[in-house]
């Protein structure tokens, strides 16, 4: 057995890497284990959007988004790594009167909370996006969010954590846990066994694969989301584009498209996302998904019909029954912490990772995270 660690973090995505960094910078002996390459799961496959206005409107979520976004302004310097952070306009297209009324109310709440958001008319939308086909649209939601390179963001945290003393270990799939009563005493990979005082499971959709080894399971479900990227094209899309009813579309159907377009700095376009409800966790693209995204995008930007796709991918995303994150200690166990199913991960993680590291060390957090406690699903 390898000499013990204070904390073993399982999962090399945004949750795990950022928390490992926060722990290591506090002097905690930290080991991070990732089954594949660092950032190779759902984190590295996302569009890199730091979303600001599409999540829940409770005080906790708004604080995580608002204050997390501010931290990004200095985080590249803190981590000493350029992850291509930039601010960009966001336009969420409105197609139904009921949704327009809903977003008028949401915009007022968000703006009062320090996240400026407004509903703009068709003329303003056309001025912002002159190549957009506006037939069938009523208006749009406008805000300003952030974008980054997700793989560089993951590696920024990995490098910073390693500089602070954490051991970051890819290609180390966890195959078992050693237990004494209600405590996890060691983590087994194919080649090594590592002793630890505490375990933090941050594997996203795969969280139950680890917690089941200790006799715990949570009622999360998974969606399978597909996306693709195009060849570089002349600048004809000037904001991040989405549909205002994306969550309602995704979670109200077994198979649906919630269009999202992110113009990349090199001129290519990230287009997402075709979503299917499934319990199978895989990264395969489908003929249905790619064609459905293309049809949705062509409807609003006809010039895309002649643009070539260069690569595609897919990834699973987890969601809890109440659509709230699971962040906190596993109630059946004495020393296992989990974090999964956060809706606006990129925006919130600079702040949330600090709070999670404090919780793991037994320290108080500035704001209670009891709302996200896994104990709400304890039987």
C-alpha positions as CSV (number, residue, x, y, z in Angstrom):
1,X,0.0,0.0,0.0
2,X,1.3,3.4,-1.0
3,X,1.8,5.8,1.9
4,X,-1.3,7.6,3.0
5,X,-2.8,10.9,1.9
6,X,-5.0,13.3,3.7
7,X,-7.5,13.4,0.8
8,X,-7.9,11.3,-2.4
9,X,-9.9,13.1,-5.0
10,X,-11.4,10.7,-7.6
11,X,-12.2,12.4,-10.9
12,X,-10.0,14.6,-13.2
13,X,-12.7,17.0,-14.4
14,X,-13.4,20.6,-13.3
15,X,-14.8,19.6,-9.9
16,X,-11.9,17.3,-9.0
17,X,-9.0,19.3,-10.3
18,X,-10.2,22.7,-8.9
19,X,-10.8,21.1,-5.5
20,X,-7.4,19.3,-5.5
21,X,-5.8,22.7,-6.2
22,X,-7.6,24.3,-3.3
23,X,-6.7,21.5,-0.9
24,X,-3.1,21.4,-2.0
25,X,-2.6,25.1,-1.6
26,X,-3.9,24.8,2.0
27,X,-1.2,22.2,2.7
28,X,-3.4,19.1,2.5
29,X,-1.6,16.0,1.2
30,X,-3.7,15.4,-1.9
31,X,-3.8,12.7,-4.6
32,X,-6.1,13.0,-7.6
33,X,-7.0,9.8,-9.6
34,X,-8.4,10.0,-13.1
35,X,-9.5,7.0,-15.1
36,X,-8.3,8.4,-18.4
37,X,-6.5,11.6,-19.5
38,X,-6.9,14.7,-17.4
39,X,-10.0,16.5,-18.5
40,X,-11.0,13.8,-21.0
41,X,-14.5,13.3,-19.6
42,X,-17.6,15.5,-19.7
43,X,-15.6,18.6,-18.6
44,X,-13.3,18.6,-21.5
45,X,-16.1,17.9,-24.0
46,X,-18.2,20.9,-23.1
47,X,-18.6,24.2,-25.1
48,X,-16.5,26.2,-22.6
49,X,-19.4,28.5,-21.7
50,X,-19.4,30.2,-18.3
51,X,-23.2,30.5,-18.2
52,X,-24.8,33.3,-16.1
53,X,-28.5,33.5,-16.6
54,X,-30.0,30.1,-17.3
55,X,-29.9,28.4,-13.9
56,X,-32.0,28.5,-10.7
57,X,-32.8,31.9,-9.2
58,X,-32.3,31.0,-5.6
59,X,-29.8,33.2,-3.6
60,X,-27.1,30.5,-3.4
61,X,-27.0,29.7,-7.1
62,X,-27.0,33.4,-8.0
63,X,-24.1,34.0,-5.6
64,X,-22.1,31.2,-7.1
65,X,-22.6,32.5,-10.6
66,X,-22.2,36.2,-9.9
67,X,-19.1,35.8,-7.7
68,X,-17.6,32.9,-9.6
69,X,-17.7,34.9,-12.8
70,X,-15.8,37.7,-11.1
71,X,-13.1,35.3,-9.9
72,X,-12.4,34.3,-13.5
73,X,-11.1,37.9,-14.2
74,X,-8.0,37.1,-12.1
75,X,-7.9,33.3,-12.1
76,X,-5.7,32.9,-15.2
77,X,-3.0,34.9,-13.4
78,X,-3.5,33.0,-10.2
79,X,-3.1,29.6,-11.9
80,X,-0.3,31.0,-14.2
81,X,-1.9,29.5,-17.3
82,X,-3.8,31.0,-20.2
83,X,-7.1,29.1,-20.6
84,X,-8.3,31.6,-23.3
85,X,-10.8,33.4,-21.1
86,X,-12.9,36.1,-22.7
87,X,-16.3,37.8,-22.2
88,X,-18.9,37.5,-25.0
89,X,-22.5,38.5,-25.5
90,X,-25.2,35.9,-25.1
91,X,-28.5,35.8,-27.0
92,X,-31.2,33.3,-26.1
93,X,-33.9,33.2,-28.8
94,X,-37.5,33.5,-27.7
95,X,-40.2,31.7,-29.7
96,X,-43.2,31.7,-27.4
97,X,-45.1,34.5,-25.7
98,X,-45.3,32.5,-22.4
99,X,-41.5,32.1,-22.4
100,X,-41.0,35.8,-23.2
101,X,-43.1,36.7,-20.1
102,X,-41.1,34.3,-18.0
103,X,-37.8,35.8,-19.1
104,X,-39.0,39.3,-18.5
105,X,-39.5,38.2,-14.9
106,X,-36.2,36.3,-14.7
107,X,-34.3,39.2,-16.2
108,X,-35.6,41.6,-13.5
109,X,-34.5,39.2,-10.7
110,X,-31.1,38.6,-12.3
111,X,-30.4,42.2,-12.9
112,X,-31.3,43.2,-9.4
113,X,-28.9,40.5,-8.2
114,X,-26.0,41.9,-10.2
115,X,-26.2,39.8,-13.3
116,X,-27.4,42.3,-16.0
117,X,-30.0,40.6,-18.2
118,X,-32.6,42.0,-20.5
119,X,-35.2,41.0,-23.1
120,X,-34.6,42.8,-26.4
121,X,-36.9,43.2,-29.4
122,X,-36.5,41.8,-32.9
123,X,-35.0,44.9,-34.3
124,X,-32.2,45.0,-31.7
125,X,-31.7,41.2,-32.2
126,X,-31.3,41.8,-36.0
127,X,-28.8,44.5,-35.4
128,X,-26.7,42.3,-33.1
129,X,-26.9,39.3,-35.5
130,X,-27.5,40.5,-39.1
131,X,-27.2,37.0,-40.6
132,X,-29.8,35.5,-38.2
133,X,-33.1,34.4,-39.7
134,X,-35.6,35.9,-37.3
135,X,-38.8,34.5,-38.8
136,X,-40.8,32.8,-36.0
137,X,-38.9,34.6,-33.2
138,X,-40.6,37.1,-30.8
139,X,-37.5,38.5,-29.0
140,X,-34.3,37.5,-27.4
141,X,-32.7,37.5,-24.0
142,X,-29.4,39.4,-23.8
143,X,-26.7,39.0,-21.2
144,X,-22.9,38.8,-21.1
145,X,-21.2,35.6,-20.2
146,X,-17.7,34.1,-20.4
147,X,-16.1,31.5,-22.6
148,X,-12.9,29.5,-22.3
149,X,-11.0,26.5,-23.7
150,X,-12.2,23.6,-21.5
151,X,-9.2,21.4,-21.9
152,X,-6.8,24.3,-21.1
153,X,-9.0,25.2,-18.1
154,X,-8.7,21.6,-16.8
155,X,-4.9,21.6,-17.3
156,X,-4.6,25.1,-15.7
157,X,-6.0,23.6,-12.5
158,X,-4.0,20.4,-12.8
159,X,-0.7,22.2,-13.2
160,X,-1.4,24.6,-10.4
161,X,-2.4,21.8,-8.1
162,X,0.8,19.9,-8.9
163,X,2.9,23.0,-8.1
164,X,1.2,23.2,-4.8
165,X,2.2,19.6,-4.0
166,X,-0.8,17.5,-5.2
167,X,-0.1,14.3,-7.1
168,X,-2.2,14.4,-10.3
169,X,-2.4,10.9,-11.7
170,X,-4.2,10.0,-15.0
171,X,-4.9,6.5,-16.3
172,X,-5.6,5.3,-12.8
173,X,-9.1,3.8,-12.8
174,X,-10.5,3.1,-9.4
175,X,-11.5,-0.6,-9.1
176,X,-12.3,-0.9,-5.4
177,X,-12.4,0.6,-2.0
178,X,-11.1,-0.8,1.3
179,X,-13.5,-0.3,4.2
180,X,-13.5,-0.4,8.0
181,X,-17.0,0.0,9.2
182,X,-18.4,3.2,7.8
183,X,-15.0,4.5,6.8
184,X,-13.1,4.2,3.5
185,X,-9.5,3.5,4.4
186,X,-8.0,3.0,1.0
187,X,-8.6,3.3,-2.7
188,X,-7.6,0.6,-5.2
189,X,-6.5,1.1,-8.8
190,X,-5.4,-1.7,-11.2
191,X,-1.8,-1.3,-10.1
192,X,-1.8,0.4,-6.7
193,X,-3.6,0.8,-3.4
194,X,-3.6,4.2,-1.7
195,X,-4.4,4.9,1.9
196,X,-6.4,8.0,2.7
197,X,-8.1,9.8,5.6
198,X,-10.9,11.2,3.4
199,X,-12.3,10.5,-0.1
200,X,-13.8,13.1,-2.5
201,X,-15.7,11.5,-5.4
202,X,-16.1,14.0,-8.3
203,X,-16.7,11.8,-11.3
204,X,-19.8,13.4,-12.7
205,X,-22.2,10.9,-14.3
206,X,-20.0,8.1,-13.0
207,X,-20.3,9.1,-9.3
208,X,-22.5,6.0,-8.5
209,X,-19.8,3.7,-10.0
210,X,-17.6,4.7,-7.1
211,X,-20.1,5.2,-4.3
212,X,-21.6,1.8,-4.9
213,X,-18.3,0.3,-3.9
214,X,-19.0,1.7,-0.4
215,X,-22.6,0.7,-0.4
216,X,-24.1,4.2,-1.3
217,X,-26.1,5.2,-4.3
218,X,-27.9,8.4,-5.5
219,X,-30.9,8.8,-7.8
220,X,-29.2,10.8,-10.5
221,X,-30.2,10.3,-14.1
222,X,-28.1,10.9,-17.2
223,X,-28.5,12.6,-20.5
224,X,-26.4,11.9,-23.5
225,X,-25.4,15.2,-25.3
226,X,-23.8,15.5,-28.7
227,X,-22.0,18.4,-30.3
228,X,-19.7,19.2,-33.3
229,X,-17.3,21.8,-34.5
230,X,-17.0,23.3,-38.0
231,X,-14.2,24.5,-40.1
232,X,-13.1,28.1,-39.7
233,X,-15.5,30.5,-41.4
234,X,-15.7,34.3,-41.9
235,X,-17.3,36.1,-38.9
236,X,-21.0,35.9,-39.3
237,X,-22.1,35.0,-35.8
238,X,-21.1,37.6,-33.2
239,X,-22.5,36.3,-29.9
240,X,-23.1,33.0,-28.2
241,X,-26.4,31.8,-29.4
242,X,-29.0,29.6,-27.6
243,X,-32.7,29.0,-27.2
244,X,-34.4,30.4,-24.1
245,X,-36.3,27.2,-23.5
246,X,-33.3,24.9,-23.7
247,X,-33.8,23.2,-20.3
248,X,-37.5,22.7,-20.8
249,X,-36.8,21.2,-24.3
250,X,-34.1,18.8,-23.0
251,X,-35.8,17.5,-19.9
252,X,-39.3,17.4,-21.4
253,X,-38.5,14.9,-24.1
254,X,-36.7,11.6,-24.5
255,X,-34.8,13.1,-27.4
256,X,-34.5,16.7,-28.4
257,X,-32.2,19.5,-29.6
258,X,-31.5,22.6,-27.6
259,X,-29.4,24.7,-30.0
260,X,-26.3,26.4,-28.9
261,X,-23.6,28.1,-31.0
262,X,-20.3,29.3,-29.7
263,X,-18.0,31.2,-32.2
264,X,-14.4,30.2,-31.4
265,X,-11.4,32.6,-31.6
266,X,-10.0,30.7,-34.7
267,X,-13.2,31.2,-36.7
268,X,-14.6,27.7,-36.1
269,X,-18.1,27.2,-34.6
270,X,-19.0,24.9,-31.8
271,X,-22.6,23.7,-32.3
272,X,-24.6,21.8,-29.7
273,X,-26.6,20.0,-28.5
274,X,-28.6,16.9,-29.3
275,X,-29.7,15.3,-26.1
276,X,-31.2,11.9,-25.3
277,X,-32.3,10.5,-22.0
278,X,-30.3,7.3,-21.2
279,X,-28.7,5.3,-18.5
280,X,-25.9,4.1,-20.7
281,X,-22.7,6.2,-20.3
282,X,-20.7,6.5,-23.5
283,X,-19.1,9.0,-25.8
284,X,-20.4,7.9,-29.2
285,X,-21.9,10.3,-31.7
286,X,-25.1,9.3,-33.6
287,X,-26.4,10.0,-37.1
288,X,-29.6,11.3,-35.5
289,X,-27.8,13.7,-33.2
290,X,-25.5,15.3,-35.8
291,X,-28.2,15.7,-38.3
292,X,-30.6,17.2,-35.8
293,X,-28.1,19.8,-34.7
294,X,-27.4,20.7,-38.3
295,X,-31.1,21.2,-39.1
296,X,-31.7,23.3,-36.0
297,X,-28.7,25.5,-36.8
298,X,-29.6,25.9,-40.5
299,X,-33.0,27.2,-39.5
300,X,-31.5,30.3,-37.9
301,X,-28.3,30.6,-40.0
302,X,-28.9,29.4,-43.5
303,X,-25.2,30.0,-44.5
304,X,-24.2,27.1,-42.3
305,X,-25.6,24.6,-44.9
306,X,-22.4,25.0,-46.9
307,X,-20.0,24.8,-43.9
308,X,-18.1,21.6,-43.3
309,X,-18.0,19.7,-40.0
310,X,-14.5,18.8,-38.8
311,X,-15.1,16.7,-35.8
312,X,-17.9,15.6,-33.4
313,X,-18.2,14.1,-29.9
314,X,-20.6,13.2,-27.2
315,X,-20.7,13.0,-23.4
316,X,-23.0,12.1,-20.5
317,X,-24.3,14.7,-18.1
318,X,-25.9,13.9,-14.7
319,X,-28.9,15.6,-13.1
320,X,-30.6,15.0,-9.8
321,X,-34.4,14.5,-9.6
322,X,-34.8,18.0,-8.1
323,X,-32.3,19.5,-10.6
324,X,-30.0,20.7,-7.8
325,X,-26.4,19.7,-7.4
326,X,-25.2,17.1,-4.9
327,X,-22.4,18.6,-2.9
328,X,-21.5,17.3,0.6
329,X,-20.8,14.3,2.8
330,X,-22.3,10.9,2.0
331,X,-24.7,10.3,5.0
332,X,-24.1,6.6,5.2
333,X,-20.3,7.0,5.5
334,X,-18.0,8.9,7.8
335,X,-15.4,10.2,5.3
336,X,-16.7,10.2,1.7
337,X,-17.5,13.6,0.1
338,X,-19.2,13.9,-3.3
339,X,-19.9,16.6,-5.9
340,X,-21.9,16.2,-9.1
341,X,-24.7,17.6,-11.2
342,X,-23.9,21.3,-11.1
343,X,-25.7,23.1,-13.9
344,X,-23.3,26.1,-14.4
345,X,-20.0,24.4,-13.5
346,X,-17.5,26.6,-15.3
347,X,-18.9,29.8,-13.8
348,X,-19.3,28.5,-10.3
349,X,-16.3,26.2,-9.9
350,X,-13.7,28.9,-8.9
351,X,-15.8,29.8,-5.9
352,X,-17.4,26.4,-5.2
353,X,-14.1,24.5,-5.2
354,X,-12.8,26.8,-2.4
355,X,-16.0,26.1,-0.3
356,X,-15.8,22.4,-1.0
357,X,-12.1,22.3,0.1
358,X,-13.1,24.0,3.3
359,X,-15.8,21.5,3.9
360,X,-13.5,18.6,3.3
361,X,-11.1,20.0,5.8
362,X,-13.8,20.5,8.4
363,X,-13.9,24.2,8.1
364,X,-17.0,26.5,7.9
365,X,-18.0,27.9,4.5
366,X,-19.1,31.6,4.0
367,X,-22.5,30.4,2.8
368,X,-24.2,27.2,3.8
369,X,-24.4,24.4,1.2
370,X,-27.0,22.5,3.0
371,X,-29.4,23.0,0.1
372,X,-27.1,20.7,-2.0
373,X,-26.5,18.0,0.7
374,X,-26.7,14.4,-0.5
375,X,-28.5,13.5,2.7
376,X,-31.8,14.8,1.1
377,X,-31.9,11.5,-0.9
378,X,-31.0,9.3,2.1
379,X,-33.6,6.5,2.6
